Amino acid sequence: MAHDSKSRQANSTRRKLILGAGGAAVAAASPFGINIVHAQNKMPIKIGFPVPLTGPFGTEANEQVKCAEIAIKEFNASNGLNGRMAELLVRDDKLNRGEAATRTLELIEKEKVNFIVGSLSAAVQLSVNNVTKERGVIFNSISQSDAIGEVKDFSKYTFHEALNPHMTSGALARYAIPKFGKRVVFFVPDYAYGHEMLRGFQRAGKEFGMETLGDLRYPLGTSDFSSFFPRVQAAKPDILCMFNFGRDLVNAIKQAYDFGIKQQTKIITPILLISARTAVGPEPFDGVVGATSYYWKIEDSLASAKSFNDLYRKAYNGAVPTDYGALGYAGVRTVLTACRNAKTTDTEKVVTVMENLKYDFYKGPQYYRKCDHQSVQSMILLQSKSGNQVRDKNDVFDIISIDNASEKVLRTCGELGHKV
């Protein structure tokens, strides 16, 4: 009887413990003594990062990875989100829409990422955006695109950290046409990026009476532009505007120089890349004017740029970050900052915080416009230095103008199809 009494007492005690703790305690206890709720709170914050590591934009994509890793390390070094650390999961989208969608889906469904940042090319970012918006995952794009903010492609989960073509080419047109002339020939990569750049430049150019003498289109990844140059010379434009990007820009600039185009025509490019300038050398780029989202020398007047550059120098043996590389840092840091401010990785709460975020991480004040989540930010206009002007191997451009952040350079929300 004494044994039965003790047994009943023990069973009663066990039942009370279970009932008193409730379902949450049951869920929190595992057979191995691990507190599951605590473990979930310490699970890493996973950021998927699909970019074209291979192909004509590989140099810029690899720079984006390096800068994104700086944002991850910086976040983790400051204790993450109450001890939750961040991880970067990089995938090669191979500059292919199908590949980009597949890798993004894999990141979401297999790797269970919290957010997606990346997509260097306008040729693929809309396919990434389609996957993320259908699954309710935040996507912060770090590639130029106009379409991504338009109502047909936009969702509340879509953010656009990069400049867009309307902003970039418009700024260049407003600077270049009054200075160099109204007669323009265009090199246009025949996909979304090139089409949008052309539209933005022509729209801004109308104000100055711009005349289009040639619209020369080529497929992405073209290496030989020699057939275009006799047509450029015959047209005798004041300006040759090259919308080439990455390796396409490297090839086009070199061939234009060899053909003697610069002797009669001013060459401009909406995105003047330090990676392309470094690859080619000073002579072909001498005097070329272009726009960019970032140039490291703004650190001379901007503390946030100096801080970012110093982090990069420390991580990569004294080198300086590139323009498109810096977008990798900003794209990841904005999402992680929003998580920290929201005190959670909950998507809906992070969206709300990002919509109201005011930040200066590396280039001056920025914020996301509410209707299309476009990052409103400064634009920098540059001119490439001649070889005898270069005193620092990394200081290859003169900053000729900086346009401060303003919604006035954006298409209106109504024009994008958003209700206002």
HELIX and SHEET records of a PDB file:
HELIX    1   1 ALA A    2  ALA A   28  1                                  27    
HELIX    2   2 ILE A   36  ASN A   41  1                                   6    
HELIX    3   3 GLY A   58  ALA A   77  1                                  20    
HELIX    4   4 ARG A   97  GLU A  109  1                                  13    
HELIX    5   5 ALA A  122  GLU A  134  1                                  13    
HELIX    6   6 ALA A  147  GLY A  149  5                                   3    
HELIX    7   7 PRO A  165  PHE A  180  1                                  16    
HELIX    8   8 ALA A  192  GLY A  205  1                                  14    
HELIX    9   9 LYS A  206  PHE A  208  5                                   3    
HELIX   10  10 PHE A  229  ALA A  235  1                                   7    
HELIX   11  11 ARG A  247  PHE A  259  1                                  13    
HELIX   12  12 ILE A  261  GLN A  263  5                                   3    
HELIX   13  13 ILE A  274  VAL A  280  1                                   7    
HELIX   14  14 PRO A  282  PHE A  285  1                                   4    
HELIX   15  15 TRP A  296  ASP A  300  5                                   5    
HELIX   16  16 ALA A  303  ALA A  315  1                                  13    
HELIX   17  17 ASP A  323  ALA A  342  1                                  20    
HELIX   18  18 THR A  347  GLU A  355  1                                   9    
HELIX   19  19 GLY A  387  GLN A  389  5                                   3    
HELIX   20  20 GLU A  407  VAL A  409  5                                   3    
SHEET    1   A 5 ALA A  86  ASP A  92  0                                        
SHEET    2   A 5 ILE A  45  VAL A  51  1                                        
SHEET    3   A 5 PHE A 115  GLY A 118  1                                        
SHEET    4   A 5 ILE A 138  SER A 141  1                                        
SHEET    5   A 5 THR A 158  HIS A 160  1                                        
SHEET    1   B 7 GLU A 211  TYR A 218  0                                        
SHEET    2   B 7 ARG A 183  PRO A 189  1                                        
SHEET    3   B 7 ILE A 239  MET A 242  1                                        
SHEET    4   B 7 LYS A 266  THR A 269  1                                        
SHEET    5   B 7 VAL A 289  THR A 292  1                                        
SHEET    6   B 7 MET A 379  SER A 384 -1                                        
SHEET    7   B 7 PHE A 397  ASP A 403 -1                                        
SHEET    1   C 3 LYS A 358  TYR A 359  0                                        
SHEET    2   C 3 GLN A 366  TYR A 368 -1                                        
SHEET    3   C 3 SER A 375  VAL A 376 -1                                        
END                                                                             
